[in-house]
Amino acid sequence: MIEIHKSAVDFARQKYDVLVPTMGALHAGHESLIKIGKSLGTKVLVSIFVNPLQFENKNDFANYPKSIEKDVALAESAGADGVFIPNKEEIYPGKVNEVSAGALGEIYEGKSRPNHFNGVLTVVKRLFEITSPRLAVFGEKDFQQLFLIRKMVKEHGLPIGISAAPTIRDEFGLALSSRNVFLDIDQRKSAQVLFRTLKKSSIDEMKQEIKNEPNFKLDYLEIIDEESLSKADKSTQYKRGIIAGWINEVRLIDNMRVSFTS
């Protein structure tokens, strides 16, 4: 039976070698992270904590979907051995030692969501400190986040491996996200434009695809170097298309490896 932990004190005696950090509202994408974690380690811990530091909008934080009972059931069925459900005081018991994402945290998502990545890195580092995993698993869907977490681990000399999990999509290509629950049927259909855009074979075709979907408001679309987050050029070995925008008030992001730069 899965173990439920609510206190950081528990981890002085209970050891897990793999951590899957989440904000809850678990879905098949999270399930894949847990299964990957289980294949790479012996005991997997899933953390569920809606981190206030990474929300620039208080209403977005307050309305973030919560489903603890369902989350615990999904985590258990996916093979997790424990779930950590701390309150804010457990994560931030005193003064918050904020981790800076630096200049790379201020572009793309960071430009539209100021201080977002500082909040992400701060909570991830804190979870690492509390649970002391050997390995942590994150999804490629949040590619900029994944890059910055890897950078933080290296710069801080943390003895933790970071494993990347492929983006999980629905039958129409829409990347699974906890925010998708806010989309109605028609909006989900409109949201498929992100996947269609990333599947195109040139930036011009991408831009045209976006123009063909009036319900999608584009924030950014770039072809980047996976190893630096800088804009890709002809010499870039590994290129990735990244896209973000809104369907009504729901923010959606996606990314995919591509083979072109322009």
N, C-alpha and C positions, 0 to 999 in steps of 0.2 A: 504493500500500500504506500502511496506517495506521502512524503513527509511535508508538513506545512511549517514554515519558519517565519516568524515575525520580528525576531530580535537578532541583532548582529552578534550577540553573545553566543548564540547557537553554534557559530562556525568555529569556535575555539575547540569544540569536541567533534563536530560533524564536518567531515571533509568531502568536498566535491572536486573532481578534477576538470570538469567542463562547465562553463557558465553560458547561458543563453539569456542576455539581457533583453527585456521587453517592457512596453508600457501597457500590456494587457490587450483586451479585445482581440484575442488570439484567433488566427485563421490558418488555412492550409500552408501559408507561407511560413508562419512560425513553426508549424508542425514539421516542416522540412528541416528547419534549423535544428530542432530538437533531435530528429532522427540522425542528422549528420553528426551532431555532437555525440550521440550515443555510439555511433560507429567509430568515433575517434577516441572515446574514453570509456571509463567504467561507470562513473556516477555523474549524472547530469543534473544541474540545478537551473531552473528557470526563475528569473527575477521579474516581478511585476511591480512597477513603480512609475506613476505618471509624474514626470519630472517637471516641476514648475519653472525651473531655470531655463528650459529650452523653448518656452512659449513666449513670443513677443506680444501675443494677444490674450488677454485675460479670459475673454469669452471662449476662445478656442480651448484654453486649458480647462475651464469649467465644464465645457460640453464634450470633452474627449470621451469616447464610448467606454463604458466599464461593464464587465461581465465576469466577475471573479469566479463564481461557481463553474461556469462554462469553461473558463480559462484553465482552472485546475483540472477539470475532467479531460480537456484536450491535451494538456501537458502530460497527464498520466497515461493516456491512451497512446501518445507518441513515444513513450518510453522514458520520460523524465523521472528521476528518483526523488526530487525535492522541488518545492516552490518557495521562493522567498518573497513575502508580501510585506515590506516594511512601510512604516509611516514616515512622514517628512523628518521627524525628530531622530529617527534611526539613521537616516541617510545624512542629514545635516544637523548633528547634535550641538554645534556651536557656530562659530564664525565660519562662513563658507570660504574655503580656499579655492577660488576659481581658477580653472585651467584655461589659458588663452589658446585659441586656435590660430592666432596670428593672421597674417595677410591672406592666407589661403582659406581662412574661415569667413572672409568678407566678400568673396566672389560667388557668383551663381546663387545657390540657396542662401548663402550668408548675406548677400547684398539685399535680398528681399526680406530676410528674416534676421535683423541685427541681433548679435549676441547668441543666436541659436546654437551655433557650434561650440561656443564657450560653455553653454549649459550642458550640451551633450557630452563633451569631454570631461567636464567636472563630475557629472553623475557616473559616467563609466569608470573613471579612475577611482571614485569612491566605492563603487561596487567591487572593483578589483581588490581594493584594500580590505574590504570586509570579508569577502569570500575566498580570496587567494586561489583562484583557479590556475590550472596549468595551461588551459586553452579556453578561448571564448569564440563564439560563433556569431557572425553578423551577416545580413543579407546584402547582396550586390545591388538591390533596388535603390538603397540609399548610398550611392557610390561615393559621393563626396564625403559623407560621414565615415564610411569604411576607410577611405584614404587617410582621413585626419586621425582616426583612432589608431591606425597602424603607425602613423607618424608620431603620435603622442607616446605610444608604447616604446618606440625606438629612442626618442629623445629623453624620456624619463628612465630608461634602462629597466623597464618592467619585465620580469621573467615570465611573460605570458605570450603564447602563440595566438595569432588571430587567423581564424579560418573563415573564408568567404563562401557563402551559399548562393547558388543561382536564383534569379528572380522567378517566382512562381506566378503563373498567369492563368486566367480563366480560359474557357474554350474560345473566346474571341480575341485573346491576346492582352486583355486589360490586366495590368500588374495588380496582384492582390494587395490590399491596403486596408488598415482599420478604418480609414476615412471613407471607404467605398460604401459603408452603410448609410451615409448621408445622401447617396445618389439614388434617384428614382430610376425606373426602367428606361425612360427616354434619355436621362442624363448619363446612364451607364453606356448607352449606345453612342452618345456623343463622345464619351471618354475614350472610346476605342481609337480615336484619332491619334493618341500618343503612340500607340503601337504601330499603327499604319505609317505614321510619319517616320519613325525610326527604321522601318523596313525599306524605305526608299533608297535609291542608289546615288543621290546627289543632294546637296544642300538646297538647290533650286526646287527639286521635286518635293523636298520636305516642306519648304515654305508654301508651296502651292497646296499641298495636302492640308495644311493648317488653315489656309484661306477658305478651303472648301467646307470647313466646319465652323459655322458662325457662333455656335454655343460655347466654343472653347476660346478663352482669352489667354493668349500666350504671354508668359513672363520672359523666358529665355530659351534659346535653342542654340547649342554650340557643339562643335566637334572638338574634343579635347584629347590631350595626351594622357593616357591612363597612369603613367608613371610620374607625372608632375602637375597635373590639372591645368597646365597651360594649353592655349589653343594649339591644335594639331597643325602640322605642316607636312610637306611631302616627305620629310626625313623621319617622321614619327612612326615608330614600329607598331605600337598598339594604340589604336584610335577608338574613341567611344563617343557616340552621340548622346547628349543629355538634353532633357526637355522638362519644362515645368510650366504650369499655368493653372487656370481655374475653370471649373464648370460651376456657374453661379458662384457661391461662396466657398466651394470645396476645392482645396488646393491639391493638385495631383502632380507627381513627378515620375519619371521613368528614364531608363538609359539602356543602351545596347552597344556592343562592339560593332564597329563599322570598318569598311576598307577604303574609304575615300576621305579627302580633306575639304573638298569644295564642290 
